[in-house]
């Protein structure tokens, strides 16, 4: 009897070991997704997503562009948020910063990496990815592949007929005003965003998920942040161009912008890119999108994205999209075409992702800042005290002020 028991135990142990060896990637995926927004440190995962998930690859440009070095900048020792002075060193540490890259007038003024970050290290962008999709849509419109953003998305994506996106204008979807019912509460395991995230953990179709959403409001009346809005824009892009997001992006952005490193898109079981937050790239290459927008779509003498698209993308054009205390918006920042807009006179805007990912652009002062982070406290509360996004913007403004002083 003992001999049989030992044999059974050995079989279980051996089977478990073999399962782990041959399914280590799946185990890693489950562990990663399962611990998001729980307070667990994530910086080791954010720097190696391509090892954990199925991905497509954006190849580095055949003509890599390197920013010219400018005079080295020292960061402000502290900055003001609300009525408090915040230590820069403490802030960078508490938000688990992996990289900070600062351009002024197109020149590198500051570049430092921490934790598992590095110049050639890809970092998960989360919703910063949305702004890349916006740029690609602008190119597709310019090429005539999308006739008008006034068109309903179902003109191009019939799969969405019968869903909350039926007959909704492309423009309303780009402005996070689709009217679709949505819950983006990261702390709620049963929220829509976490249900969609589980597709990346255990498998499924992001496009099929999009068809399950229903209508809640009249489109174009309320700014409700909804990551599936962006996923439907990815569906639109693939239908309009007849190409994958990765393939189109390689030609239209990655190659002409001289991206220095390969990058990766997380994909689902149907090889569809997780366009709402699955791009992994380096700080320097993220900065190139910010610099492209700062220069109104012009790059080395070539118009990559139309200046009109850049202006429209970064300018709120309806009451529900305006920054500030807005009863028709769920966040105090304004919104454009997948870009966040700050209040004030400097026309600041940013691509922002959860865990404190940022591409911040201040065209008035000719500044672009990339902050890559893995803020483990993110969404541990339901307010700014754990999100720290408005605080981060004040940190960037302190950097701009320091550049002005110089």
C-alpha positions in Angstrom: 0.0 0.0 0.0 2.8 2.4 0.9 4.5 1.5 -2.4 1.4 2.4 -4.4 1.0 5.7 -2.5 4.6 6.6 -3.2 4.0 5.9 -6.9 0.9 8.0 -7.0 2.7 10.9 -5.2 5.6 10.6 -7.7 3.2 10.7 -10.6 1.5 13.8 -9.3 4.8 15.5 -8.6 6.2 14.6 -12.0 3.0 15.6 -13.8 2.9 18.9 -11.9 6.5 19.6 -12.8 6.0 18.8 -16.5 2.8 20.9 -16.5 4.8 23.8 -15.1 7.7 23.4 -17.5 5.5 23.2 -20.6 3.0 25.8 -19.4 5.3 28.2 -17.6 4.3 31.1 -19.9 0.6 30.5 -19.2 1.2 30.3 -15.5 3.1 33.6 -15.7 0.3 35.2 -17.6 -2.3 34.2 -15.1 -0.1 35.3 -12.2 0.5 38.7 -13.8 -3.1 39.4 -14.7 -4.4 38.0 -11.4 -2.2 40.3 -9.3 -2.9 43.6 -11.2 -4.4 46.3 -9.0 -3.8 44.3 -5.8 -0.7 46.1 -4.5 1.7 43.5 -5.8 4.9 45.0 -7.3 4.7 44.8 -11.1 7.9 46.4 -12.4 9.5 43.0 -13.2 6.5 42.1 -15.3 6.1 45.4 -17.1 9.6 45.0 -18.5 9.2 41.5 -19.9 5.6 41.2 -21.2 6.8 39.6 -24.5 8.1 36.7 -22.4 4.7 36.1 -20.9 2.1 36.8 -23.6 1.7 36.1 -27.3 2.8 39.1 -29.2 3.4 40.5 -32.7 6.6 42.4 -33.4 7.3 45.9 -34.7 10.8 45.8 -36.1 13.2 48.6 -35.4 13.5 51.2 -38.2 16.0 50.6 -40.9 17.2 54.2 -40.3 17.1 54.6 -36.5 16.8 58.2 -35.3 18.7 59.3 -32.1 17.8 62.5 -30.4 20.7 65.0 -30.1 22.0 65.5 -26.6 21.3 68.8 -25.0 22.6 70.3 -21.7 22.0 67.9 -18.9 19.1 69.0 -16.6 18.9 68.3 -12.9 15.4 67.6 -11.7 13.7 69.9 -9.2 14.2 68.6 -5.7 10.5 69.1 -4.9 7.3 70.3 -6.5 4.0 71.6 -5.3 0.8 69.5 -5.5 -2.2 71.0 -3.8 -0.8 72.8 -0.8 2.1 70.4 -0.1 5.7 70.2 -1.2 6.4 66.8 -2.7 9.9 65.3 -2.7 10.9 64.4 -6.3 13.0 61.5 -5.1 10.2 60.1 -2.9 7.6 60.6 -5.7 9.7 58.7 -8.3 10.3 55.9 -5.8 6.7 55.6 -4.6 5.3 55.5 -8.1 7.8 52.7 -9.0 9.3 54.7 -11.9 11.1 52.6 -14.4 12.3 55.4 -16.7 12.1 59.2 -17.1 13.1 60.8 -20.4 12.9 64.6 -21.1 13.2 66.4 -24.4 13.4 70.1 -24.8 13.4 71.6 -28.3 14.0 68.1 -29.6 17.1 67.5 -27.6 17.7 65.0 -24.7 17.9 66.9 -21.4 17.4 64.1 -19.0 17.4 60.3 -19.2 17.4 58.0 -16.2 16.2 54.4 -15.6 15.4 52.7 -12.4 14.3 49.3 -11.2 14.1 47.0 -14.2 13.9 49.9 -16.8 16.7 50.7 -19.3 17.3 52.4 -22.6 16.7 49.3 -24.6 14.1 47.8 -22.3 10.5 47.6 -23.6 7.9 48.7 -21.0 4.2 48.0 -21.0 2.4 51.3 -21.9 -1.1 50.4 -20.8 -3.4 53.2 -22.2 -0.6 55.2 -23.7 -1.2 52.8 -26.6 -4.5 54.5 -27.4 -2.8 57.6 -28.6 -0.8 55.6 -31.2 -4.1 54.2 -32.5 -5.4 57.7 -32.8 -2.4 58.7 -35.0 -2.9 55.7 -37.2 -6.6 56.6 -37.7 -5.5 60.1 -38.7 -3.2 58.6 -41.3 -6.0 56.3 -42.6 -8.4 59.2 -42.9 -5.8 61.2 -44.8 -5.3 58.3 -47.2 -9.0 58.0 -47.8 -9.3 54.6 -46.3 -11.8 56.0 -43.8 -14.0 58.5 -45.6 -15.1 60.5 -42.6 -15.1 60.3 -38.8 -18.7 61.4 -39.0 -19.5 58.0 -40.4 -20.9 55.4 -38.1 -18.4 52.7 -37.2 -20.7 50.0 -38.4 -20.3 51.3 -41.9 -16.8 49.7 -41.7 -17.3 47.1 -39.0 -20.6 45.2 -39.5 -19.7 42.8 -36.7 -20.7 45.6 -34.3 -24.3 45.8 -35.6 -26.6 44.9 -32.8 -24.2 46.1 -30.1 -23.9 49.3 -28.2 -21.8 50.7 -31.1 -24.4 50.3 -33.8 -24.6 53.6 -35.8 -22.3 55.4 -33.3 -20.0 58.0 -35.0 -16.3 57.2 -35.2 -15.6 60.6 -33.8 -17.7 60.0 -30.6 -15.9 56.7 -30.1 -12.5 58.4 -30.4 -13.6 61.0 -27.9 -14.7 58.3 -25.3 -18.3 59.4 -25.8 -19.8 56.3 -27.4 -22.6 56.0 -25.0 -21.8 52.3 -24.4 -22.4 51.0 -20.9 -19.0 50.5 -19.2 -17.4 50.0 -15.8 -13.6 50.8 -15.7 -13.2 50.2 -12.0 -9.8 48.5 -11.7 -10.5 47.5 -8.1 -13.7 45.6 -9.0 -12.9 42.1 -10.1 -16.2 41.9 -12.0 -15.8 45.3 -13.7 -15.9 45.4 -17.5 -12.2 46.3 -17.8 -11.2 43.3 -15.6 -13.5 41.0 -17.5 -11.8 42.1 -20.7 -8.4 41.8 -19.1 -9.1 38.1 -18.3 -9.3 37.4 -22.1 -5.5 38.2 -22.1 -5.0 35.8 -19.2 -7.0 32.8 -20.2 -7.8 33.3 -23.9 -10.7 34.5 -26.0 -11.5 37.2 -28.5 -11.4 41.0 -27.8 -13.5 41.7 -30.9 -16.2 39.3 -29.7 -16.1 41.0 -26.3 -16.8 44.4 -27.9 -20.0 43.1 -29.4 -21.4 42.3 -25.9 -21.6 45.9 -24.8 -25.0 47.7 -24.8 -26.0 51.3 -25.1 -26.5 53.4 -22.0 -26.5 57.0 -23.1 -26.9 59.1 -26.2 -23.6 59.1 -28.0 -21.6 62.4 -28.0 -23.1 63.7 -24.7 -21.0 62.2 -21.9 -17.2 61.6 -21.6 -17.0 58.1 -20.0 -13.6 56.5 -20.2 -14.1 53.1 -21.9 -11.2 50.9 -23.1 -13.5 48.9 -25.4 -14.1 52.2 -27.4 -10.4 52.0 -28.4 -10.6 48.3 -29.1 -13.4 49.0 -31.6 -11.2 51.6 -33.2 -8.6 48.9 -33.7 -11.3 46.8 -35.4 -12.1 49.8 -37.6 -8.4 50.2 -38.5 -8.0 46.6 -39.6 -11.2 46.6 -41.7 -10.5 50.0 -43.3 -6.9 49.2 -44.2 -7.2 45.5 -44.8 -4.0 45.1 -42.7 -3.2 44.2 -39.1 -2.5 47.0 -36.7 1.1 45.9 -36.4 1.7 45.8 -40.2 0.1 49.2 -40.8 1.9 50.7 -37.8 5.2 49.4 -39.0 5.0 51.2 -42.3 3.2 54.4 -41.2 4.8 55.1 -37.8 7.6 52.8 -36.7 9.7 53.0 -39.8 9.4 56.7 -40.7 9.9 57.9 -37.1 13.2 56.0 -36.9 12.3 53.9 -33.9 15.5 52.6 -32.3 14.2 49.3 -30.9 11.8 46.5 -31.7 8.4 46.8 -30.0 5.6 44.4 -29.2 1.8 44.3 -29.3 0.1 41.8 -27.0 -2.5 39.8 -29.0 -5.5 37.7 -28.3 -6.4 34.2 -29.5 -7.4 35.6 -32.9 -4.1 37.5 -33.3 -5.9 40.8 -32.7 -3.8 43.4 -31.0 -4.8 44.6 -27.6 -4.9 48.2 -28.9 -6.4 49.7 -25.7 -3.2 49.0 -23.7 -0.9 46.3 -25.1 2.0 48.2 -26.7 5.4 47.6 -25.3 8.2 49.9 -26.4 11.2 51.9 -25.0 11.0 55.4 -23.5 12.9 56.9 -26.4 10.5 55.5 -28.9 7.5 56.5 -27.0 9.0 60.0 -26.9 9.0 60.1 -30.7 5.2 60.1 -30.8 5.2 63.1 -28.4 7.7 64.9 -30.5 5.8 64.2 -33.7 2.7 65.7 -32.2 4.6 68.7 -30.8 5.8 69.4 -34.3 2.3 69.2 -35.7 2.8 65.8 -37.4 6.0 66.9 -39.2 9.1 64.6 -38.9 12.4 65.4 -40.6 10.7 67.4 -43.3 7.9 64.8 -44.0 4.3 65.2 -42.9 3.5 61.9 -41.2 0.2 62.9 -39.6 -1.7 65.9 -40.9 -1.4 69.1 -38.8 -5.2 69.4 -38.8 -5.6 65.9 -37.3 -3.0 66.8 -34.6 -4.9 70.0 -33.7 -8.3 68.3 -33.6 -6.9 65.4 -31.6 -5.7 67.7 -28.8 -8.5 70.2 -28.7 -11.8 69.5 -26.8 -14.6 70.6 -29.1 -17.8 69.9 -27.1 -19.0 70.8 -23.5 -18.7 67.2 -22.2 -15.0 67.1 -23.3 -13.8 70.2 -21.5 -11.3 70.0 -18.6 -12.3 71.0 -15.1 -15.3 70.3 -12.9 -17.5 68.9 -15.6 -20.8 67.2 -14.8 -20.8 65.4 -18.1 -17.4 63.8 -17.7 -16.0 61.2 -15.3 -12.6 62.8 -15.0 -11.3 66.4 -14.5 -9.0 66.4 -17.5 -10.4 67.2 -21.0 -10.4 64.8 -23.9 -9.7 64.8 -27.6 -9.0 61.9 -30.0 -7.6 59.5 -27.5 -5.5 62.2 -25.9 -6.0 63.8 -22.4 -6.1 67.6 -22.4 -5.0 69.8 -19.4 -6.6 73.0 -18.3 -4.7 76.2 -18.8 -3.2 78.4 -21.5 -0.2 76.2 -22.6 -2.2 73.6 -24.6 -0.7 70.7 -22.7 -1.9 67.2 -23.5 -0.8 63.7 -22.7 -1.1 60.0 -23.4 -1.8 58.4 -20.0 -1.8 54.8 -19.0 -2.6 53.2 -15.6 0.2 52.6 -13.2 1.5 56.1 -14.2 2.6 55.8 -17.8 2.9 59.1 -19.6 3.8 60.9 -22.8 3.4 64.5 -21.8 3.5 67.3 -24.4 3.8 71.0 -23.7 4.1 72.6 -27.2 4.2 76.2 -25.7 7.5 75.4 -24.0 8.7 72.8 -26.6 8.8 70.0 -24.0 8.1 66.2 -24.2 8.4 64.0 -21.2 8.0 60.2 -21.0 7.5 58.6 -17.6 7.3 54.8 -17.4 6.2 53.4 -14.1 4.7 50.4 -12.3 3.0 52.2 -9.4 1.9 49.2 -7.3 -0.5 51.3 -5.2 -2.4 52.3 -8.3 -6.2 51.9 -7.8 -5.8 50.8 -4.2 -8.1 53.7 -3.4 -10.9 55.2 -5.6 -9.3 58.6 -5.8 -6.2 60.5 -6.8 -4.3 59.5 -3.7 -3.4 56.2 -5.3 -3.8 57.2 -9.0 -1.4 60.1 -8.7 -2.0 61.2 -12.2 -2.9 64.9 -11.5 0.1 64.9 -9.1 2.4 63.7 -12.0 1.2 66.5 -14.2 2.3 69.0 -11.5 5.7 67.2 -11.4 6.0 67.7 -15.2 5.0 71.4 -14.8 7.8 71.8 -12.3 10.2 70.4 -14.8 9.0 72.8 -17.5 9.4 75.7 -15.0 13.0 74.6 -14.3 13.7 74.5 -18.0 12.4 78.0 -18.2 14.7 79.1 -15.4 17.6 77.6 -17.2 
